[in-house]
Amino acid sequence: MGGSSGPSGWQALPRLVRLAIGCGCLLLLAGAVFVLALLASRLVSLVIALAAALLIAALLEPVMHLLLRLRLPRALSALLSVLLLLAVFVTPIVLLWSLAAGQYGDLAERVRDGVERLRTFGSRVLPVSDAQINQILDDIESRLQVGTNAVAGALTIAEVLAAVILALFVAFFLLKDGPSMWEWFVDQMPGRARASLEDVGAASWETLTRYIRGILIIAVIDAVGIGIALVLIGVPFALPLALLVLVGSFVPYVGSTISGSVAVLVALAANGPIDALLTLAAVVAVQQLEGNILEPFIVGRQVRLHPVAVVVAVFAGALIAGIAGAIIAVPLVAVGYRVVRVLRARRLVGSDADLHQGPVEQGV
């Protein structure tokens, strides 16, 4: 006599029960994220340094593999990779920044002049009073300064240098011992969880490496493209503005928008509305090229997030840890999103396997 078993496990539960369990899991996840964010706000410098170490290791992994192919020891390859980062990336940025540092006072004055011209234009064209315009500008300024109090203690030179040294130190050991460290961690988990952890780890690392390499390439392209446009238009302070675009591009949407707005304000104050419109057109053109062509090709569609998710992540990171938090928030959210997709795919595969297994025959 044969029989077949009906739905079992998760599928056997009533729909409302499954919905309640799902809502409960979401609440638990939200609570866990809140607790982690609270802890992170107490340990801002440490969290930023560790996140920066992960990003540095992901960026330097191709260099590490190239040196290993030359049969160099792993420790020496990791050390040379970190030193190469300092020589090739950090040193030119520091030199260029020092060359442009003397211009930032005048640049700030030009930005204030641009804001004043916008204020005058707004009072003439828009049906608002000067007091209302001043209130709007004050609100914008206060919102841009949100989060600075949370990291005020982390902005001293000594603490910044300590965070940089810690990030480079951890990045060195991630490059040197990262695979063995991950293998040890996976071995400590229960046997049935190891396969999932392997998939999650591989997907997370792939997402992180794609993101950091892609965003670096895009930031350089944005800075060079907008910098050349500023020179051709004749906008002053092209070098410091290009560096501002370079840094701002590491904060998707928000950073590039703010740095582009500064360039437009400088053009308005220095050269007038025609050059300001040309600068605006150049900034929009470069950003459209980035968003529609470069980002899908360089970063990859699997790493991309919806603009709403990116903006929310940026502002949440800024609230917790200022500018550094805004920079590291998006890659962390991208990794989390990829992890959820991997786990969901594994669950669906497991459910399909259970369904294809078919009914269990029972004989008497």
WOMOVEN-V652410 format. One record per backbone hydrogen bond with DSSP energy under -1.0 kcal/mol. NH is the residue of the N-H (numbers start at 0). CO is the residue of the C=O. E is the energy in kcal/mol with one decimal. If there is no record, write none. Layout:
# WOMOVEN-V652410
((NH & CO & E) (NH & CO & E))
This chain:
# WOMOVEN-V652410
((12 & 9 & -1.2) (17 & 13 & -2.4) (18 & 14 & -2.4) (19 & 15 & -2.5) (20 & 16 & -2.6) (21 & 17 & -2.4) (22 & 18 & -2.5) (23 & 19 & -2.5) (24 & 20 & -2.4) (25 & 21 & -2.1) (26 & 22 & -2.3) (27 & 23 & -2.5) (28 & 24 & -2.6) (29 & 25 & -2.7) (30 & 26 & -2.6) (31 & 27 & -2.5) (32 & 28 & -2.6) (33 & 29 & -2.3) (34 & 30 & -2.5) (35 & 31 & -2.6) (36 & 32 & -2.6) (37 & 33 & -2.4) (38 & 34 & -2.6) (39 & 35 & -2.8) (40 & 36 & -2.2) (41 & 37 & -1.0) (42 & 38 & -1.2) (46 & 42 & -2.7) (47 & 43 & -2.7) (48 & 44 & -2.3) (49 & 45 & -2.5) (50 & 46 & -2.6) (51 & 47 & -2.7) (52 & 48 & -2.0) (53 & 49 & -1.9) (54 & 50 & -2.1) (55 & 51 & -2.7) (56 & 52 & -2.6) (57 & 53 & -2.3) (58 & 54 & -2.1) (59 & 55 & -2.3) (63 & 59 & -2.4) (64 & 60 & -2.4) (65 & 61 & -2.1) (66 & 62 & -2.2) (67 & 63 & -2.1) (68 & 64 & -1.8) (70 & 67 & -1.8) (71 & 66 & -1.5) (76 & 72 & -2.6) (77 & 73 & -2.3) (78 & 74 & -2.3) (79 & 75 & -2.8) (80 & 76 & -2.0) (81 & 77 & -2.0) (82 & 78 & -2.5) (83 & 79 & -2.4) (84 & 80 & -1.8) (85 & 81 & -1.9) (86 & 82 & -2.3) (87 & 83 & -3.1) (88 & 84 & -2.1) (89 & 84 & -1.7) (90 & 85 & -2.2) (92 & 88 & -1.4) (93 & 89 & -2.6) (94 & 90 & -2.5) (95 & 91 & -2.9) (96 & 92 & -2.7) (97 & 93 & -2.4) (98 & 94 & -2.1) (99 & 95 & -2.1) (100 & 96 & -1.3) (102 & 99 & -1.7) (103 & 100 & -1.3) (106 & 102 & -2.4) (107 & 103 & -2.5) (108 & 104 & -1.7) (109 & 105 & -2.2) (110 & 106 & -2.3) (111 & 107 & -2.2) (112 & 108 & -2.1) (113 & 109 & -2.5) (114 & 110 & -2.4) (115 & 111 & -2.3) (116 & 112 & -2.2) (117 & 113 & -2.2) (118 & 114 & -2.3) (119 & 115 & -2.3) (120 & 116 & -2.6) (121 & 117 & -2.8) (122 & 118 & -2.2) (123 & 119 & -1.2) (124 & 120 & -2.3) (125 & 121 & -2.2) (127 & 125 & -2.0) (132 & 128 & -2.1) (133 & 129 & -2.7) (134 & 130 & -2.1) (135 & 131 & -2.3) (136 & 132 & -2.6) (137 & 133 & -2.5) (138 & 134 & -2.3) (139 & 135 & -2.3) (140 & 136 & -2.5) (141 & 137 & -2.5) (142 & 138 & -2.3) (143 & 139 & -2.2) (144 & 140 & -1.1) (145 & 142 & -1.2) (147 & 144 & -1.8) (153 & 150 & -1.1) (154 & 151 & -1.1) (159 & 155 & -2.3) (160 & 156 & -2.6) (161 & 157 & -2.3) (162 & 158 & -2.4) (163 & 159 & -2.3) (164 & 160 & -2.7) (165 & 161 & -2.5) (166 & 162 & -2.4) (167 & 163 & -2.4) (168 & 164 & -2.5) (169 & 165 & -2.8) (170 & 166 & -2.4) (171 & 167 & -2.1) (172 & 168 & -1.6) (173 & 169 & -2.2) (174 & 170 & -2.2) (175 & 171 & -2.4) (176 & 172 & -3.1) (177 & 173 & -1.3) (180 & 176 & -2.8) (181 & 177 & -2.5) (182 & 178 & -2.4) (183 & 179 & -2.3) (184 & 180 & -2.1) (185 & 181 & -2.5) (186 & 182 & -2.1) (188 & 185 & -1.5) (192 & 189 & -1.3) (196 & 192 & -2.2) (197 & 193 & -2.5) (198 & 194 & -2.1) (199 & 195 & -2.9) (200 & 196 & -3.1) (201 & 197 & -2.4) (202 & 198 & -2.5) (203 & 199 & -2.7) (204 & 200 & -2.4) (205 & 201 & -2.2) (206 & 202 & -2.3) (207 & 203 & -2.5) (208 & 204 & -2.7) (209 & 205 & -2.4) (210 & 206 & -2.3) (211 & 207 & -2.6) (212 & 208 & -2.0) (213 & 209 & -2.1) (214 & 210 & -3.1) (215 & 211 & -1.7) (216 & 212 & -2.0) (217 & 213 & -2.6) (218 & 214 & -2.3) (219 & 215 & -2.1) (220 & 216 & -2.4) (221 & 217 & -2.8) (222 & 218 & -2.5) (223 & 219 & -2.7) (224 & 220 & -2.9) (225 & 221 & -2.8) (226 & 222 & -2.2) (227 & 223 & -2.6) (228 & 224 & -2.0) (229 & 225 & -2.4) (230 & 226 & -2.0) (231 & 227 & -2.6) (232 & 228 & -2.4) (233 & 229 & -1.6) (234 & 229 & -2.4) (240 & 236 & -2.0) (241 & 237 & -2.4) (242 & 238 & -2.3) (243 & 239 & -2.1) (244 & 240 & -2.2) (245 & 241 & -2.2) (246 & 242 & -2.3) (247 & 243 & -2.7) (248 & 244 & -2.0) (249 & 246 & -1.4) (250 & 247 & -1.9) (253 & 251 & -3.1) (254 & 250 & -1.7) (256 & 252 & -1.8) (257 & 253 & -2.4) (258 & 254 & -2.6) (259 & 255 & -2.2) (260 & 256 & -2.1) (261 & 257 & -2.0) (262 & 258 & -1.8) (263 & 259 & -2.0) (264 & 260 & -2.4) (265 & 261 & -2.4) (266 & 262 & -2.3) (267 & 263 & -2.3) (268 & 264 & -2.5) (269 & 265 & -2.6) (270 & 266 & -2.5) (271 & 266 & -1.0) (275 & 271 & -1.7) (276 & 272 & -2.4) (277 & 273 & -2.2) (278 & 274 & -2.6) (279 & 275 & -2.5) (280 & 276 & -2.5) (281 & 277 & -2.2) (282 & 278 & -2.7) (283 & 279 & -2.7) (284 & 280 & -2.4) (285 & 281 & -2.4) (286 & 282 & -2.4) (287 & 283 & -2.5) (288 & 284 & -2.3) (289 & 285 & -2.3) (290 & 286 & -2.9) (291 & 287 & -2.4) (292 & 288 & -1.5) (293 & 288 & -2.4) (294 & 289 & -3.4) (296 & 292 & -1.4) (297 & 293 & -3.5) (298 & 294 & -1.8) (299 & 294 & -1.4) (309 & 305 & -2.1) (310 & 306 & -2.7) (311 & 307 & -2.5) (312 & 308 & -2.3) (313 & 309 & -2.6) (314 & 310 & -2.5) (315 & 311 & -2.4) (316 & 312 & -2.7) (317 & 313 & -2.4) (318 & 314 & -2.3) (319 & 315 & -1.7) (320 & 316 & -3.1) (321 & 317 & -2.1) (324 & 320 & -1.2) (325 & 321 & -1.9) (326 & 322 & -1.8) (327 & 323 & -2.1) (328 & 324 & -1.4) (331 & 327 & -1.5) (332 & 328 & -2.4) (333 & 329 & -2.7) (334 & 330 & -2.3) (335 & 331 & -2.4) (336 & 332 & -2.7) (337 & 333 & -2.1) (338 & 334 & -2.4) (339 & 335 & -2.2) (340 & 336 & -2.0) (341 & 337 & -2.3) (342 & 338 & -2.6) (343 & 339 & -2.4) (344 & 340 & -2.3) (345 & 341 & -2.4) (346 & 342 & -2.2) (347 & 343 & -2.4) (348 & 344 & -2.4) (349 & 345 & -2.3) (350 & 346 & -2.4) (351 & 347 & -2.4) (352 & 348 & -2.1) (353 & 349 & -1.9) (354 & 350 & -2.1) (355 & 351 & -2.6) (356 & 352 & -1.1) (357 & 354 & -1.1))
